[in-house]
């Protein structure tokens, strides 16, 4: 016969068996869905790749895509909101994240690039992935 005890919502559940063996079952995943909230003015202290990721997470959760397939245009105005005013920093950050397989970039000569998360990275950032339809999570 197994008896289950639960203390409260935030403590682990413990299963007690007659043989006095205890098995600790985590109540919930402590990492999933945790976010930190920082003011945009503090983002200037982060490296350009982190600023670019913050910008892309913000765009995918708060705005509609600029192009079908989940593509967002990386304009100078959007970039400057996240302290990515220097063009060289922006393009180095794009190249770095693209090489690591976190984002996909669509470039055209003389135009602002379009950016989106790869499907595997979208899961890590808890945002809608690269799909033909816009989905909000």
C-alpha positions as CSV (number, residue, x, y, z in Angstrom):
1,X,0.0,0.0,0.0
2,X,1.4,3.4,-1.0
3,X,0.6,6.6,0.9
4,X,1.2,10.0,-0.8
5,X,1.8,13.1,1.2
6,X,1.9,16.7,-0.1
7,X,2.9,19.6,2.1
8,X,2.1,22.6,0.0
9,X,2.3,23.9,-3.6
10,X,6.0,24.7,-3.5
11,X,7.5,21.7,-1.7
12,X,8.3,18.4,-3.3
13,X,5.9,15.5,-2.9
14,X,7.1,12.5,-1.0
15,X,5.9,8.9,-1.5
16,X,6.1,6.8,1.7
17,X,6.0,3.0,1.3
18,X,5.6,0.5,4.1
19,X,9.3,-0.4,3.8
20,X,10.2,3.2,4.8
21,X,11.7,4.0,1.4
22,X,11.4,7.6,0.3
23,X,11.3,8.9,-3.2
24,X,11.4,12.6,-3.8
25,X,9.4,13.8,-6.8
26,X,10.1,17.4,-7.9
27,X,6.8,19.4,-7.9
28,X,7.7,21.3,-11.0
29,X,10.6,22.2,-13.2
30,X,12.3,25.1,-11.5
31,X,14.0,26.3,-14.8
32,X,11.2,26.3,-17.3
33,X,9.6,29.7,-18.0
34,X,11.9,31.8,-15.8
35,X,12.7,35.2,-17.1
36,X,14.6,38.2,-15.8
37,X,13.2,41.7,-16.4
38,X,15.7,44.4,-17.0
39,X,15.2,48.0,-18.2
40,X,16.3,48.6,-21.8
41,X,18.7,51.3,-20.5
42,X,20.7,48.5,-18.8
43,X,21.1,46.5,-22.0
44,X,24.1,48.6,-23.0
45,X,26.1,46.6,-20.5
46,X,25.4,43.3,-22.4
47,X,27.4,42.1,-25.4
48,X,25.9,42.8,-28.8
49,X,24.9,39.1,-29.3
50,X,22.8,39.2,-26.1
51,X,21.2,42.5,-27.2
52,X,20.3,41.1,-30.6
53,X,18.7,38.0,-28.9
54,X,16.7,40.3,-26.6
55,X,15.6,42.3,-29.6
56,X,14.5,39.2,-31.5
57,X,12.7,37.7,-28.4
58,X,10.9,41.0,-28.0
59,X,9.9,41.2,-31.6
60,X,8.6,37.6,-31.8
61,X,6.5,37.9,-28.7
62,X,5.2,41.5,-29.2
63,X,4.9,42.2,-32.9
64,X,3.6,40.6,-36.1
65,X,6.3,39.4,-38.6
66,X,7.3,41.8,-41.3
67,X,7.4,39.0,-43.9
68,X,5.7,35.6,-44.0
69,X,7.6,32.8,-42.4
70,X,8.3,34.7,-39.1
71,X,10.9,37.1,-40.6
72,X,11.6,40.4,-38.8
73,X,13.4,43.3,-40.4
74,X,16.3,44.4,-38.4
75,X,16.0,48.2,-39.0
76,X,18.2,50.9,-37.5
77,X,15.4,52.1,-35.3
78,X,14.6,48.7,-33.8
79,X,18.3,48.1,-33.3
80,X,19.0,51.4,-31.6
81,X,16.2,50.7,-29.1
82,X,18.4,47.8,-27.9
83,X,21.6,49.8,-28.0
84,X,22.8,48.2,-31.3
85,X,23.6,51.6,-32.9
86,X,26.9,50.6,-34.4
87,X,26.5,48.8,-37.8
88,X,29.7,46.8,-37.3
89,X,28.5,45.4,-34.0
90,X,25.1,44.5,-35.5
91,X,26.6,42.6,-38.4
92,X,29.2,40.8,-36.2
93,X,26.4,39.7,-33.8
94,X,24.3,38.5,-36.7
95,X,27.2,36.5,-38.1
96,X,28.1,35.0,-34.8
97,X,24.5,33.9,-34.0
98,X,24.0,32.6,-37.5
99,X,27.2,30.5,-37.3
100,X,26.0,29.0,-34.1
101,X,22.7,28.0,-35.6
102,X,20.5,30.2,-33.4
103,X,19.1,32.5,-36.0
104,X,18.6,32.6,-39.8
105,X,19.4,35.7,-41.7
106,X,18.2,36.8,-45.1
107,X,20.4,39.5,-46.6
108,X,20.0,41.8,-49.6
109,X,22.5,44.4,-50.8
110,X,21.7,47.9,-49.6
111,X,18.8,46.7,-47.4
112,X,18.2,45.9,-43.8
113,X,18.5,42.1,-43.2
114,X,15.5,39.9,-42.2
115,X,16.1,37.7,-39.1
116,X,14.3,34.8,-37.4
117,X,15.0,32.1,-34.9
118,X,15.8,28.6,-36.1
119,X,13.1,26.1,-35.0
120,X,15.5,24.4,-32.5
121,X,16.5,27.8,-30.9
122,X,12.8,29.0,-30.8
123,X,12.1,26.2,-28.3
124,X,14.9,27.4,-26.0
125,X,13.7,31.0,-26.1
126,X,10.0,29.9,-25.7
127,X,8.9,31.8,-28.8
128,X,7.1,30.8,-32.0
129,X,9.5,29.2,-34.4
130,X,10.2,29.7,-38.0
131,X,6.9,28.7,-39.7
132,X,4.8,30.0,-42.5
133,X,2.0,31.0,-40.1
134,X,2.4,33.4,-37.1
135,X,1.7,31.7,-33.8
136,X,1.8,33.2,-30.4
137,X,2.8,30.9,-27.5
